[in-house]
Amino acid sequence: MARTYWGAGLALLVLAGCAETQRAADTTVAAAKAQVNPTLSTSDAAFMTTATRGGLAEVEMARLAERNSRSPAVKRFAQTMMRDHGRANQEMLALAQQKQITPPSTMGAEHQATYDSLAQLRGAAFDRAYARAMVQDHEEDLRAFQTEAQEGTDPDVRAFAARHVPVLQEHLRMARQLPQR
């Protein structure tokens, strides 16, 4: 029995590593394909692609939370996600147009998998899973936005990231207060 447990754990670690590698490759390829503006760095274009996918996912998962949640706190959080990420998505679309790149129109495979998993849950089980997903997602988003704000090469993209760091910090604080057990 122990052998099976450790084998399954190892398999999950390997799959997680493969998923992370594939996600990075997918983002870079999407950014390169989307990029028309030769003056925009690949890393800035990749950030824009990742941020757009994340923003789309936040809005869709928040809509799901409005339907599947039992918690008033989770529903309020979801409304905040729709409002704030909806605004950021509009701002990102304008920035993409200005920078002459084609933003993605879907949330991407990783976010879709999370969405699909959450869509199967209702009530308290949904609330816990959604809260955990939002903490993890906002931790990742915050790191990416902070990195872009500090290291981005395009001043407009860097400024977009810097403007949204405080919002993401607040979202992370709020997500950590949601029921996770």
N, C-alpha and C positions, 0 to 999 in steps of 0.2 A: 504493500500500500504506500509506504513512504517513497519508494522508487517512482511510482506513478505520480505522486504529488510533486516531487522535485522535477520530474520530467515535464509535467504540465507547466510548472513555473518557468522552467528554462525555455520551453516553447513560447510562452507568453512574452518573455524578455526578448527572444529573437524576433518574434513578430512585431513587438513594439519598436525595436530598432529598425526593422525593415520599413515599417510604416513611417517612422521619422525620416529615414533616408528618402523614401518615395515622396513624402510630402515636400521636402526641400527641393527635390528634383522637379516635381510638378510645378512648384511656385516659380522656380527659376525659368523653366521652359515657358510657362504662361506669360511671365513678365517679358521674356525675350520676344515671344510671338506678338504680344500686345504693343510692344514698343515701336513707335513710328518716329519719335523724336530722338535723333541721334545724340543730342546733347544731354539727355537724361541718363544717368548712370543705371546700370543693370540693378544695383542694390536699391536705388530709389524706386525704380519701376517694380521690383520684387516686393518692396514694402507696400507700395500702392495696391498691388494685386492682393497681397495677404490681408491688408487692412480692409479692402473692399469685401473680400470673401467673409472676413470676420464680422463686418458690419451687417452684411446681408443675413448671416447666420443668427446674429443677436436678435434681429427683428423677427425672423421666422420662429425662433425658439421662444421668444416672448409671446408671440401670438398663440403658440402651442400652450404656453403656461396659462394664458387667460382661459383656455378651454379645459385643460387637464388638472389644474391646481385646485386644491381645497383651501389653501392658506391665503388669507387676506394679505399678509406680508409679501408672499410670493407674487400675488397678482399686482400689488402696488409696485414691486420691483420690476415686474414685466412691463408695466406701463412706462416706467422710467426708461427701460431699455429701448422700447419702441420710440419714445420721444427723442432721447439723446442720440441713439444710433441712427435713427431716421434722419435727423439733422446732419449728423456726420457723414452719412451716406450721400446726401445731396451735395454737401460741400466737396466730398471726394469726387463725385461725378463731374462737378464743375472744374476741379483741379485736373482731372484726367483729360477733360476736353481741352483745357488750356495747354496742357503738356503734350497733347496730340497722341495720347495712348488710349487703347480700347480697354476699359475695365472689364473684369469678368462679370457675367450676369447671374452666376450661381454661387452658392456657398462653398462649393468644392467637396471632395469626397470625405475628408475627415469630419467636417462639420455635418455633412449629410448623415454620416454614420451615427453621430451623437444625436442628431435630430430623430432619426429612425428609432433609435433605442428609447429616447424619451417619449416618443409618440405611442409606445406600447404601454406606458404607465399612466396611472390615474391617482388622484388623491394624495395621501401622505407619501406614498412611494415615489410618485412623480416629484413632489416638492423636494424630497431629499436628494434625488438624482439631479434635478435641475439646479439646486443650490450648489452641489459639488461641481457640476459642469461649469456653472458660472464663475465659481472661484478659480477653477483651473484655467478657464478661458481668459478671464481678466488678468490673471497672473502672467500668462503668456503674452497677451496683448500689451500689457503695461511694459514688459521688458522690450518688446519690439518697438513700441512708440518711444520709449526713453532712448533706445539705441539710435533710432532714426533722428530724434530731436538733437542728439549730441554729435552723431557721426554722418548724418545725411549730407550729400553734396549739393543737392538742389535747395536753394533757400526757401522756396515756396513749400516744397514737400516737408522740409525740416520744420518750418513754421507750423504747418498743419499738425504734424506730430506733437510738437511742443504745446500747442493749444489744447490738445486732447488728453495730454498726460494727467492733468488734475481731474478731469472728468472720469477717466479710467480708474484713478486712485479712489475716487468716491464710489464708483461702481463696485470695486473690489471690497471696499469697506462694507458696503451694503450687502454684498453677496455673502460675506463671511458671517453676517448676522442672521442670515436665513436659516431655517431649521434643516440641519444636515444629519441628524440622527433619528 
